[in-house]
Amino acid sequence: MKPLHIVLAVISGAIAGATVGLLFAPEKGENTRDEIIKYLKSKGIKLKRSKIEELADEIAEEIKG
């Protein structure tokens, strides 16, 4: 594996783990999405808010299965 792939895998895993934790938290969906956005920004991931919300929605749908 190339180092870039390893870094991306680690970042993806961290984001997925944090997202799962936040999605199962006993808060409203809007608050949860805001927390996901704050977390992503704190990790240096800079996307437009609409793209981050789209990502949060996609992760939520995958979890609900």
Secondary structure, 3 states (H helix, E strand, C coil): CCHHHHHHHHHHHHHHHHHHHHHCCCCCHHHHHHHHHHHHHHCCCCCCHHHHHHHHHHHHHHHHC
